Amino acid sequence: MPGLLRRRTLLLATLAAAAGRAHASPAPPEVTAALPGAVLVGSGRLRFLGMVIYDARLWAAVPFGPGADYADVPLALELQYARRLVGRLIAERSVDEMRRVGEFDDAQARQWLSRMAAIFPDVGAGDRITGVQRPREAVRFFVNGRDAGELPDPEFTRLFFGIWLAPQTSQPQLRDALLGR
């Protein structure tokens, strides 16, 4: 009897694990290519004045806990937009949010704004922008899975991902959801 109980327990555990994997979202191809073995760390939704702006998903190939510095981890942040937004305004808002995370001068802000405005298109419902972080080096952006450009600047990379992942974020609940808390 104990052998039968043990086999049933193992079977149920195997089925539960398989069911969990079946419900886990697969990483988008651009994430899988850049971060083999990437798994979903967490996800959340950004709302503004009650309107859904985007759904965000954080992917990582290496587990990182609450004490880890997000800037040291290869990761990808995928934003799937729920509405039409102008790319230039996305870039401007990004600069504003980056200022919450760290200091930089106006000349640097203009340079980063110019690069982001060239990379970020106008988006509509269902469009995705994914940023893949090479820690302390660069961020490569993908729009709907297509390579849109890279910004090879360690400080930009840290501050950009800090919009969502730094303790100074304007959206602490979204941060917690992305970090799986």
NORTASUL-V165658 format. One record per pair of residues at least 12 apart in sequence whose ideal C-beta (glycine too) atoms are under 8 Angstrom apart, sorted by sequence separation. I is the first residue (numbers start at 1). J is the second residue. D is the distance in whole Angstrom. If there is no record, write none. Layout:
BEGIN
i:I j:J d:D
i:I j:J d:D
END
This chain:
BEGIN
i:27 j:39 d:7
i:43 j:55 d:7
i:44 j:56 d:5
i:62 j:74 d:6
i:129 j:141 d:6
i:130 j:142 d:4
i:138 j:150 d:6
i:139 j:151 d:5
i:27 j:40 d:7
i:43 j:56 d:6
i:60 j:73 d:6
i:61 j:74 d:6
i:129 j:142 d:7
i:130 j:143 d:8
i:138 j:151 d:6
i:165 j:178 d:7
i:43 j:57 d:4
i:60 j:74 d:7
i:95 j:109 d:5
i:98 j:112 d:8
i:128 j:142 d:8
i:129 j:143 d:6
i:138 j:152 d:4
i:164 j:178 d:6
i:165 j:179 d:7
i:24 j:39 d:7
i:25 j:40 d:6
i:42 j:57 d:8
i:43 j:58 d:7
i:60 j:75 d:4
i:128 j:143 d:7
i:130 j:145 d:8
i:137 j:152 d:7
i:138 j:153 d:7
i:24 j:40 d:6
i:42 j:58 d:5
i:59 j:75 d:6
i:60 j:76 d:8
i:127 j:143 d:7
i:128 j:144 d:6
i:138 j:154 d:8
i:40 j:57 d:6
i:41 j:58 d:4
i:58 j:75 d:6
i:59 j:76 d:4
i:95 j:112 d:6
i:127 j:144 d:6
i:128 j:145 d:7
i:137 j:154 d:6
i:139 j:156 d:7
i:25 j:43 d:8
i:40 j:58 d:7
i:41 j:59 d:7
i:58 j:76 d:7
i:59 j:77 d:8
i:95 j:113 d:5
i:136 j:154 d:5
i:139 j:157 d:5
i:40 j:59 d:6
i:41 j:60 d:5
i:58 j:77 d:6
i:59 j:78 d:7
i:129 j:148 d:8
i:138 j:157 d:6
i:39 j:59 d:7
i:57 j:77 d:7
i:58 j:78 d:8
i:137 j:157 d:7
i:38 j:59 d:4
i:39 j:60 d:7
i:56 j:77 d:7
i:57 j:78 d:5
i:92 j:113 d:7
i:95 j:116 d:8
i:120 j:141 d:8
i:136 j:157 d:7
i:139 j:160 d:6
i:38 j:60 d:6
i:39 j:61 d:7
i:56 j:78 d:7
i:91 j:113 d:5
i:94 j:116 d:6
i:119 j:141 d:5
i:121 j:143 d:6
i:135 j:157 d:8
i:136 j:158 d:7
i:139 j:161 d:7
i:38 j:61 d:5
i:41 j:64 d:8
i:56 j:79 d:5
i:57 j:80 d:8
i:120 j:143 d:8
i:134 j:157 d:7
i:35 j:59 d:6
i:37 j:61 d:5
i:55 j:79 d:7
i:56 j:80 d:8
i:119 j:143 d:8
i:133 j:157 d:6
i:35 j:60 d:7
i:36 j:61 d:6
i:54 j:79 d:5
i:55 j:80 d:5
i:91 j:116 d:4
i:35 j:61 d:4
i:54 j:80 d:6
i:90 j:116 d:8
i:91 j:117 d:4
i:54 j:81 d:5
i:55 j:82 d:7
i:121 j:148 d:8
i:31 j:59 d:5
i:53 j:81 d:7
i:54 j:82 d:6
i:120 j:148 d:8
i:133 j:161 d:6
i:53 j:82 d:6
i:88 j:117 d:5
i:91 j:120 d:5
i:119 j:148 d:5
i:131 j:160 d:7
i:52 j:82 d:4
i:53 j:83 d:7
i:87 j:117 d:7
i:90 j:120 d:5
i:119 j:149 d:4
i:131 j:161 d:7
i:51 j:82 d:8
i:52 j:83 d:7
i:118 j:149 d:7
i:25 j:57 d:7
i:27 j:59 d:5
i:51 j:83 d:7
i:53 j:85 d:8
i:88 j:120 d:8
i:119 j:151 d:7
i:87 j:120 d:4
i:90 j:123 d:7
i:41 j:75 d:7
i:87 j:121 d:5
i:115 j:149 d:8
i:87 j:122 d:5
i:116 j:151 d:8
i:86 j:122 d:5
i:87 j:123 d:7
i:115 j:151 d:5
i:85 j:122 d:7
i:38 j:76 d:7
i:84 j:122 d:7
i:85 j:123 d:5
i:35 j:74 d:6
i:84 j:123 d:7
i:90 j:129 d:8
i:112 j:151 d:7
i:34 j:74 d:8
i:35 j:75 d:7
i:84 j:124 d:5
i:35 j:76 d:6
i:83 j:124 d:8
i:84 j:125 d:7
i:112 j:153 d:8
i:34 j:76 d:7
i:81 j:123 d:5
i:83 j:125 d:6
i:81 j:124 d:7
i:82 j:125 d:6
i:81 j:125 d:6
i:112 j:156 d:6
i:31 j:76 d:4
i:81 j:126 d:7
i:30 j:76 d:8
i:80 j:126 d:7
i:81 j:127 d:5
i:31 j:78 d:7
i:80 j:127 d:7
i:81 j:128 d:7
i:80 j:128 d:5
i:81 j:129 d:8
i:27 j:76 d:8
i:79 j:128 d:7
i:28 j:78 d:6
i:78 j:128 d:6
i:79 j:129 d:5
i:78 j:129 d:8
i:79 j:130 d:7
i:104 j:155 d:7
i:78 j:130 d:4
i:77 j:130 d:7
i:102 j:155 d:8
i:76 j:130 d:6
i:77 j:131 d:5
i:76 j:131 d:7
i:104 j:159 d:7
i:76 j:132 d:5
i:77 j:133 d:8
i:102 j:158 d:7
i:75 j:132 d:8
i:76 j:133 d:7
i:101 j:158 d:8
i:102 j:159 d:5
i:74 j:132 d:8
i:75 j:133 d:5
i:98 j:156 d:8
i:101 j:159 d:5
i:74 j:133 d:6
i:73 j:133 d:8
i:74 j:134 d:7
i:102 j:162 d:7
i:74 j:135 d:6
i:98 j:159 d:4
i:101 j:162 d:4
i:71 j:133 d:8
i:73 j:135 d:6
i:98 j:160 d:6
i:100 j:162 d:8
i:101 j:163 d:7
i:72 j:135 d:5
i:100 j:163 d:8
i:71 j:135 d:6
i:72 j:136 d:7
i:98 j:162 d:7
i:71 j:136 d:6
i:98 j:163 d:6
i:101 j:166 d:5
i:94 j:160 d:7
i:97 j:163 d:4
i:100 j:166 d:8
i:101 j:168 d:5
i:100 j:168 d:5
i:101 j:169 d:8
i:94 j:163 d:6
i:100 j:169 d:7
i:100 j:170 d:6
i:97 j:169 d:8
i:97 j:170 d:6
i:77 j:161 d:7
i:71 j:157 d:7
i:75 j:161 d:7
i:71 j:158 d:4
i:77 j:164 d:6
i:71 j:161 d:7
i:70 j:161 d:6
i:71 j:162 d:8
i:70 j:162 d:7
i:70 j:165 d:4
i:70 j:166 d:7
i:35 j:132 d:7
i:34 j:132 d:4
i:31 j:130 d:6
i:28 j:128 d:7
i:30 j:130 d:6
i:31 j:132 d:7
i:77 j:178 d:8
i:28 j:130 d:6
i:30 j:132 d:7
i:34 j:140 d:7
i:58 j:164 d:8
i:58 j:165 d:8
i:56 j:164 d:7
i:30 j:142 d:4
i:66 j:179 d:7
i:28 j:142 d:8
i:30 j:145 d:5
i:66 j:181 d:7
i:29 j:145 d:6
i:28 j:145 d:6
i:30 j:147 d:8
i:56 j:174 d:7
i:58 j:178 d:4
i:56 j:177 d:8
i:57 j:178 d:8
i:58 j:179 d:7
i:56 j:178 d:6
i:46 j:171 d:6
i:46 j:174 d:6
i:44 j:173 d:7
i:45 j:174 d:8
i:44 j:174 d:4
i:44 j:176 d:8
i:45 j:177 d:8
i:44 j:177 d:3
i:42 j:176 d:8
i:43 j:177 d:6
i:44 j:178 d:6
i:42 j:177 d:5
i:43 j:178 d:7
i:42 j:178 d:5
i:41 j:178 d:7
i:42 j:179 d:6
i:41 j:179 d:7
i:42 j:180 d:4
i:41 j:180 d:5
i:42 j:181 d:7
END
